[in-house]
Amino acid sequence: MEPLLDIIIHENYGISLASQNATQRSIEAPKIENIAGIVALALGLGVPVLAESGNARLERTNLAAGFSSRTSVFKLQENLVELQQTLPAAYGGRLVVSKHLPKAGAEEESRRYDALVRDIICLSHAPILAHENFVKIVAIGWEDTKDIVYNRVWPVLILEFAEYGTLEDFFKLDDTHKCWETKLSICSDTAAGLCWLHECQIMHSDIKFQNVLIFERLDCDTSPAYRAKISDFGFALDMDALKAYGQENVLLEGFTPPCAPESGSLIPLSLLTKVDVYSYGLLASRIFLNGGNICNAELLDKSYDPSDLSTSVCEICEQSAVYDESQLRLVRNIVASTTSVKPEFRVDMKSVVNMLRSTGADEDR
């Protein structure tokens, strides 16, 4: 009997199977075809569903737009009517972010829900929900206006608001502290989140500056202090689901440079998380370079070479004269161990976490 559940694969990160041409099935991700399915999924996972849009007809301020969604910010009404009475009262009257479904194109209604479904499933998964380095889901809300083409109001995902925006925003702000301790903290937070995600057998698939959010850290004596949280699970893959159906190799398609060298080729399931590890290495490189892009022609007067990435990063860091020898050594170790051309030579994220923690302990002494 054919299973009733589909793995949610967005067309931008399509998956091709080596052994068959059929759609890969999953025991985890339900196939959602309409709004009723979204509401049922959210309520079943304990995610509050608002009975109204949540912004009292206040204009939303657009934050960003990507391939799979756009985001905006607004102030959430207090005392909202909801279908499930679990909405944290602390969010009432505060700024929140709404993540909207893509409207362009002519894809069927069910395809529009792909990224939203994966976000809901991942962010409401108990181990992820309890971890401090993932953005918190607030509720499912609604668009403010009706889509006259589809004759419906589309759902939106409401998330907590990051005071300093994405990592891209953080490094462009003049009033943020970008000292070594801050960079180390952001690298550590992101590594801890990604390590935890891999422990949950989930591959993020889209680790980059735009998908790491920076929050003000209120539980810290020193000021200012920041906490980094991973967001956007629209392309996440459930590795347990792939294993359950006997997949040993997968072909991920749709990646755009810079990305792991093996992207776009057949990858053993056992090495799938190493794509995330490589993306983390690129992200850490940018953090150590104060937001500069190592693959940007304006920064490097030579073609991007994955095999020489750590050397290039360290050369630029040395020229800036802001790091001491021990700090440069850590930069080299982190970048070199995560960006090897061969995925089997890259460390796992647990090893990265341990490297960063041992450095913090050395500094404390």
N, C-alpha and C positions, 0 to 999 in steps of 0.2 A: 504494500500500500504506500502511495506517495506521501511523504511528510507534508504537513500543512504549514510548515514554517520555512521562511527564507532567510539566508544571511543577507544583510543589507549592504549592498555594494553600489556605491555611487558611480555613475558613468565616467567621472573624471579619474577615478582610481579603480577601473574595471579589473576583474580578476579572470584569468584564463586558466583552465585546468589542463594538466598534461595528459590525464587519462580519459577525459570525457569532454563533450561539448555542452552538456547540460548545465543548468544553473546549480551552483553549489548550495546544498541544503544545510540548515543549521537547527539545532535543538534549542537555541537560545533566543534568536531575534524573530519576533512574529511579523508576518506580512501584513502591513497596514494599507488599506485601500481607501479609507474615507475618514472624515472627522470623528465619527463615532468610534472608530478604532483607536484614534489618538487619545480620546477622552478615556476610553476603557483601559488602555495601556497605562496612562498616567495614574488613574485612580488605583489600578491594581498594584502599582509600584509605590503608592503613597505620596505621589506628587500632587499638590493642590491644583485644582482647575478652577479658575475664576469664572464667574457668571457674567462678567463684563470686562471691558478692555483693561481697566485698571489705571487709566491716566486722566480720568475726568475730562476727557476731550482736550487735554492740554497738548500742545504741539510737541511731538517727539523731535529730538535733535539727533540727526544721523551721525554715527560714529565712523562706520566703515562699511564697505561692500566688497564681497569676494565672490568666488565662483559658486559656492553652495548656499550663500545667505548674505543678508545685510544686517547690521546692528544699529540700534539707536538707544538713546538714554531718555528717561523721563522720571518724574516723581510718582511713586506708587501711592494710590489713594489709601487713606486709613479706613478701617472698618469695612473692607470690601466683602461683598457677598460671594461665597465660594461654594463649590459643590462638595468639597471635603474640608472640614474644619481643622486644618493643620497648618495653615499659613502662619509662619512666624510673625508674631505681632511686631517684632523689632524692625521689620521691613516697611511697615506702614508709614507713609510720609517721607520715606527716604528715596534717594535716587537708585534706580535699578536699570538694567540693560535688557532690552528686548531683542531677540534674535529672530529675524523674519525668514519665511520660506522664499526661495527663489521664484520669481514670477515670469522671467523671460523664457522664451522657447515654447514648444508645443508638447512637452512631455505629458504623459497621462498623470492624473491626480495622484496616484499612489507613488509615482517617482518623486513628486515634490516633498514627500514626507520622509525620504530616506535619511537625510542627515539629522532631521529632528528626532526620528525614532532612535537612532544610535546615540544621540546626545542624552535623551531621556533614560535609556537603558543603562548607559555607562555612568552617568552622574548620579543615578539613584541606586546604583549597586552598593550595597552596604559597606564593603571595604573601602571603596572610593569615596563614598559620602562621608565616612569618618576620618578621612585623611586630610590634613591641613593644607596640602599642596595641590588641591583641585578646586576649581571655581564651584561655588554652591548654586544649586538649582533652587529657585524661589517658587515658581509656579508655572502653569500653562495659562497664557492670556490670549488675547484676540486682537486682530487688526482693528483699527479705528474706523475704517471704511469698508464697505462691501465691494467685492470684486464683481463688477457687472457682467463680465464675460462668463465666469463660472457660477454666478449667482450664489455666492457664499462669502462668509467672513472667515479668513484663514487664521489658524492658530499661530501663536508666537511663543517662543521659549523665553521665560523671564529669569534672569540670572543676577547675582549680586554685582554691584558696581565697583570697579577697580579705580581707586582714587588717582592713580598715576597712569592709567591706561595700559597699553601693551608695552612690551619691551622696546618696540620701535618708538613709541611715544616717550617712554622714560628717558631714553638717551638724547631726545631732542629738547627736553624740558631744561630750563636754566636753573630751576630751584631744587633739583634733585642732587643728592650727594653720590658721586660716582667714584668713591674711594675704593681701595683694594678690598676692604672688609665688605662693602656693599656688593661688589662683583662676586666675591667668594660666596656670600650668602645667597645671591640669586642663582648662581651655578649649583649650589648645594640643594636649594629648594627644588629646582627643576629636576636635578638628578634623582632626588628622593622620590618625587612624584612619578617619574618615568620608571624607576626601579620597582616601585609598588605596583604600577600598572602592569609591568611584565610579570610580576608575581601573580597577578590576577589573570594571566594568560590573555592579555589584551595588548594589541599593537596599536599605537596611536596613529601612525602613518603620516602625520602632518606637523611634526615638531619644528617650529620656526618662531621668529621674533613676534609675529602677529598673533600667535596662539599661546603666548605666556603673558599673563596679566600681573601687574604689580600693585599690591595693596599696602596700605599703611599698617604697620604692625603695632598693635596696641598693647601687647603683653611684653614689651621690651623696655628696659630702664633707659637705654641710650636713645637719643633722638637726633635726627630722624632714623627710623628703622623700617625696613620693607619686608614683605613676604611675597614670594613669587608663586603663582598658581597656574597650572596647566588648564587650558580650555579647548573647546572645539573638538568634539569627538565624531564629527560628521564623516570621517573616513576611517574610523577605527575598525579593526578586524578582531573577531573572536577566534583565537587560535584553538581553543578547546573544541569549538564547532568544526573547524577544519580537520582536527585530529579524529573526531568522532566519525567522520565519514571517510577516513582512510587516506586523506591527502598527505602526500609526502613532499610534493613540490608545487609551488604556485608561481604564476607570472603576474606581477603587479604592473599595471600599465597606467600611463597618464602623468607620471612624475615629470616635473620641469626642473632643469638645472637651477641652482646647485643641488645635487642629491647624491645618494650612494651610487658608486660606479655600477653596481649590479642591478640597479633599478631598470626595469624594462626587460630583464632577462629572467630565466627560470631560477627560482630561489628555493632551496630546501627549507621545509617548514622549520627545521631546527635552527636555521640562521635568519629567520624572518625578523626577529627583534633587532638584529644587527643593523637593519636599515634605520631604525629609530636611533640606535647608538651613533651612527654616522651623522644623522641630522643633529643630534645633541652636540657632537664635536664641532659642527659648523656654528651652532648657536653659541657654544662656549667661546669659540674663536672671536665672534662678534662682540661678546661681552668684554673680553680682555682687550679688544681693540676699541673700546668706548663706543660701540655701536657701528663701527666701520665694517664694511662687507669685504671679507678676504677675497671674494670672487668678483669684486668690482674692478673694472679696468682702470678706473681713476685712482684706485688705491695701490694696485700692483702694476708695475710696468712689465708684465709678462703674462703669458697665458696661465690659466688655472691648472695646476697639476696636483691631483689628490695625493700622490706619493710624497710631495714636498710641502704639504700644507703646514705642518707644525713648524718647520724651519722658517717658512715665510712669515707666519704669525709671530714667532719669537724675534725675528729680525726687525719687524715693525715695532714690537714692544720695546726692544732694546733702544731703538732710535728715539722713542718717546721719553726715555730716561725716567719713567715713573715707577718702575719695578726694580726690586733688588734681586740678587742672584737666586735666593730661595724661591721667590715668587715666579721668576722666569722659569725655574726648573719645574715648578708645578704646571705652569702654562704648557710647557713642552710635553710633559708627561700626559696631561689630560688630552690635549689635541692629538698627539701621536698615537695614543692607545685607543682612541675612538674613531680615527679616520684612516685606518689602514685600507689600502685598496682592496685587499682580500678580507671579506667579512669574517672568516674563521679566525683571523688574527686580531680582531677587535675584542676588547674586554667587554664584559657585561656591565650593566648599570650598577650592580651591587659593588663591583670593584671601583667604579668611579666614585660612588658615595663614600667608600672607605678611604680612598685617596684624599678626598676633600675633608673628611672628618679628621684624619690624622694630621693634616696641615693645620686645621683649627686648633687641635690639641697642642701641637708644637708651638703655635703662637701664644697660647695661654700660658705655657711654661716660660 
